[in-house]
């Protein structure tokens, strides 16, 4: 927990199950269509309450806004 925000970090380079989950996430959300078309991966990805956020430049602000804190 950091700044009263509970989070879990997944390293898709070291955890095969995390990589599989990430690939499933990319297949389930049209948000990744443009990313895949551009030949990119979509990292970093944040999933907050089931909604993915990708290519986040200001990560703290996106998290605060999504969690309304």
N, CA, C and O of each residue as an XYZ file, in Angstrom:
276
protein
N       0.854     -1.180      0.000
C       0.000      0.000      0.000
C       0.891      1.232      0.000
O       1.843      1.331      0.775
N       0.566      2.165     -0.882
C       1.312      3.408     -0.954
C       0.317      4.553     -1.018
O      -0.599      4.536     -1.841
N       0.489      5.554     -0.152
C      -0.433      6.699     -0.106
C      -1.874      6.237      0.064
O      -2.786      6.809     -0.534
N      -2.082      5.210      0.873
C      -3.416      4.656      1.147
C      -4.084      4.069     -0.084
O      -5.310      3.958     -0.115
N      -3.322      3.692     -1.095
C      -3.858      3.032     -2.282
C      -3.301      1.617     -2.308
O      -2.090      1.414     -2.396
N      -4.193      0.651     -2.231
C      -3.792     -0.748     -2.267
C      -3.578     -1.145     -3.724
O      -4.461     -0.937     -4.556
N      -2.419     -1.711     -4.043
C      -2.146     -2.099     -5.414
C      -1.320     -3.380     -5.442
O      -0.677     -3.750     -4.459
N      -1.356     -4.036     -6.578
C      -0.547     -5.219     -6.818
C       0.248     -4.986     -8.089
O      -0.312     -4.595     -9.113
N       1.528     -5.219     -8.028
C       2.417     -5.043     -9.165
C       2.663     -6.413     -9.794
O       2.985     -7.374     -9.095
N       2.510     -6.495    -11.106
C       2.778     -7.733    -11.832
C       3.915     -7.486    -12.812
O       3.875     -6.532    -13.588
N       4.924     -8.340    -12.777
C       6.059     -8.240    -13.680
C       5.874     -9.282    -14.773
O       6.153    -10.463    -14.567
N       5.400     -8.839    -15.947
C       5.103     -9.790    -17.015
C       6.367    -10.379    -17.635
O       6.292    -11.351    -18.387
N       7.530     -9.796    -17.324
C       8.790    -10.378    -17.790
C       9.177    -11.610    -16.982
O       9.875    -12.493    -17.482
N       8.725    -11.667    -15.736
C       9.156    -12.737    -14.848
C       8.045    -13.696    -14.446
O       8.318    -14.750    -13.872
N       6.797    -13.348    -14.739
C       5.659    -14.158    -14.303
C       4.817    -14.532    -15.525
O       4.099    -13.695    -16.073
N       4.912    -15.775    -15.938
C       4.199    -16.234    -17.133
C       2.682    -16.084    -16.992
O       2.002    -15.735    -17.956
N       2.155    -16.344    -15.800
C       0.708    -16.191    -15.589
C       0.279    -14.731    -15.734
O      -0.784    -14.447    -16.286
N       1.099    -13.814    -15.241
C       0.793    -12.389    -15.376
C       0.801    -11.986    -16.846
O      -0.034    -11.191    -17.280
N       1.739    -12.531    -17.611
C       1.799    -12.244    -19.041
C       0.558    -12.765    -19.749
O       0.011    -12.085    -20.617
N       0.111    -13.954    -19.393
C      -1.111    -14.512    -19.992
C      -2.318    -13.650    -19.660
O      -3.152    -13.385    -20.525
N      -2.414    -13.211    -18.405
C      -3.533    -12.353    -18.002
C      -3.500    -11.024    -18.760
O      -4.543    -10.511    -19.167
N      -2.305    -10.473    -18.948
C      -2.172     -9.217    -19.682
C      -2.613     -9.401    -21.132
O      -3.330     -8.559    -21.673
N      -2.195    -10.486    -21.756
C      -2.599    -10.753    -23.139
C      -4.105    -10.954    -23.254
O      -4.708    -10.515    -24.232
N      -4.722    -11.609    -22.276
C      -6.184    -11.769    -22.262
C      -6.860    -10.410    -22.123
O      -7.860    -10.140    -22.788
N      -6.321     -9.565    -21.268
C      -6.864     -8.224    -21.081
C      -6.835     -7.458    -22.397
O      -7.798     -6.778    -22.750
N      -5.722     -7.573    -23.121
C      -5.591     -6.883    -24.406
C      -6.594     -7.396    -25.429
O      -7.052     -6.624    -26.272
N      -6.942     -8.661    -25.379
C      -7.911     -9.228    -26.316
C      -9.341     -8.840    -25.961
O     -10.208     -8.822    -26.835
N      -9.600     -8.533    -24.703
C     -10.958     -8.251    -24.233
C     -11.366     -6.788    -24.381
O     -12.559     -6.485    -24.375
N     -10.413     -5.883    -24.511
C     -10.738     -4.457    -24.503
C     -10.324     -3.795    -25.825
O      -9.176     -3.896    -26.256
N     -11.282     -3.122    -26.445
C     -11.004     -2.435    -27.717
C     -10.031     -1.275    -27.532
O      -9.491     -0.757    -28.510
N      -9.806     -0.868    -26.297
C      -8.844      0.182    -25.983
C      -7.473     -0.133    -26.576
O      -6.710      0.772    -26.913
N      -7.170     -1.420    -26.699
C      -5.863     -1.852    -27.192
C      -5.788     -1.960    -28.714
O      -4.705     -2.203    -29.246
N      -6.888     -1.790    -29.427
C      -6.882     -1.942    -30.885
C      -5.881     -1.004    -31.549
O      -5.090     -1.432    -32.390
N      -5.913      0.258    -31.179
C      -4.990      1.232    -31.781
C      -3.553      0.953    -31.366
O      -2.625      1.155    -32.149
N      -3.372      0.493    -30.150
C      -2.034      0.165    -29.659
C      -1.452     -0.979    -30.478
O      -0.309     -0.912    -30.930
N      -2.247     -2.028    -30.664
C      -1.789     -3.186    -31.433
C      -1.550     -2.802    -32.898
O      -0.589     -3.267    -33.511
N      -2.416     -1.959    -33.456
C      -2.265     -1.536    -34.854
C      -0.970     -0.754    -35.059
O      -0.380     -0.782    -36.138
N      -0.539     -0.059    -34.010
C       0.697      0.715    -34.092
C       1.925     -0.142    -33.784
O       3.051      0.353    -33.797
N       1.703     -1.426    -33.508
C       2.816     -2.321    -33.208
C       3.384     -2.145    -31.819
O       4.531     -2.506    -31.554
N       2.572     -1.587    -30.928
C       3.018     -1.360    -29.556
C       2.381     -2.384    -28.624
O       1.532     -3.173    -29.038
N       2.799     -2.362    -27.363
C       2.349     -3.368    -26.405
C       1.244     -2.855    -25.490
O       0.302     -3.589    -25.195
N       1.342     -1.622    -25.042
C       0.344     -1.086    -24.120
C       0.814     -1.098    -22.682
O       0.027     -1.288    -21.755
N       2.106     -0.893    -22.510
C       2.684     -0.861    -21.165
C       3.158      0.569    -20.900
O       3.793      1.160    -21.773
N       2.881      1.128    -19.765
C       2.249      0.492    -18.618
C       0.738      0.435    -18.769
O       0.131      1.247    -19.467
N       0.158     -0.529    -18.108
C      -1.291     -0.639    -18.015
C      -1.661     -0.654    -16.541
O      -1.056     -1.365    -15.739
N      -2.649      0.132    -16.205
C      -3.231      0.110    -14.873
C      -4.649     -0.403    -15.028
O      -5.356      0.004    -15.950
N      -5.075     -1.286    -14.144
C      -6.459     -1.744    -14.126
C      -7.037     -1.293    -12.796
O      -6.606     -1.728    -11.729
N      -8.022     -0.412    -12.884
C      -8.662      0.138    -11.690
C     -10.138     -0.180    -11.772
O     -10.833      0.260    -12.687
N     -10.610     -0.948    -10.805
C     -12.012     -1.388    -10.782
C     -12.416     -2.030    -12.099
O     -13.516     -1.802    -12.602
N     -11.510     -2.841    -12.656
C     -11.806     -3.589    -13.868
C     -11.627     -2.819    -15.162
O     -11.784     -3.392    -16.241
N     -11.304     -1.534    -15.084
C     -11.132     -0.717    -16.288
C      -9.647     -0.474    -16.537
O      -8.950      0.043    -15.664
N      -9.151     -0.848    -17.739
C      -7.725     -0.622    -18.016
C      -7.447      0.810    -18.462
O      -8.253      1.444    -19.143
N      -6.295      1.287    -18.059
C      -5.764      2.581    -18.487
C      -4.389      2.293    -19.075
O      -3.587      1.599    -18.452
N      -4.105      2.817    -20.268
C      -2.833      2.519    -20.918
C      -2.085      3.789    -21.273
O      -2.655      4.878    -21.331
N      -0.783      3.617    -21.511
C       0.096      4.715    -21.920
C      -0.092      5.944    -21.039
O      -0.264      7.063    -21.523
N      -0.056      5.707    -19.754
C      -0.319      6.749    -18.775
C       0.956      7.543    -18.516
O       1.949      6.995    -18.038
N       0.926      8.825    -18.830
C       2.089      9.667    -18.592
C       2.114     10.178    -17.159
O       3.171     10.216    -16.530
N       0.967     10.568    -16.647
C       0.893     11.063    -15.278
C       0.129     10.039    -14.443
O      -1.065     10.193    -14.184
N       0.831      9.007    -14.035
C       0.220      7.852    -13.390
C      -0.519      8.209    -12.107
O      -1.631      7.730    -11.887
N       0.071      9.031    -11.265
C      -0.562      9.367     -9.989
C      -1.886     10.088    -10.195
O      -2.851      9.823     -9.478
N      -1.944     10.985    -11.154
C      -3.181     11.724    -11.393
C      -4.284     10.809    -11.921
O      -5.442     10.953    -11.530
N      -3.942      9.877    -12.797
C      -4.934      8.939    -13.321
C      -5.484      8.078    -12.204
O      -6.691      7.850    -12.133
N      -4.619      7.599    -11.335
C      -5.053      6.769    -10.206
C      -5.941      7.568     -9.268
O      -6.994      7.084     -8.852
N      -5.537      8.770     -8.932
C      -6.352      9.615     -8.038
C      -7.720      9.886     -8.637
O      -8.727      9.808     -7.934
N      -7.772     10.199     -9.917
C      -9.048     10.499    -10.572
C      -9.934      9.255    -10.622
O     -11.132      9.334    -10.347
N      -9.347      8.102    -10.973
C     -10.129      6.871    -11.069
C     -10.671      6.429     -9.717
O     -11.778      5.899     -9.623
N      -9.882      6.651     -8.675
C     -10.310      6.252     -7.331
C     -11.035      7.363     -6.578
O     -11.505      7.169     -5.458
N     -11.117      8.538     -7.219
C     -11.791      9.706     -6.630
C     -11.179     10.057     -5.273
O     -11.882     10.215     -4.275
N      -9.849     10.175     -5.267
C      -9.155     10.552     -4.020
C      -8.388     11.844     -4.211
O      -7.742     12.322     -3.278
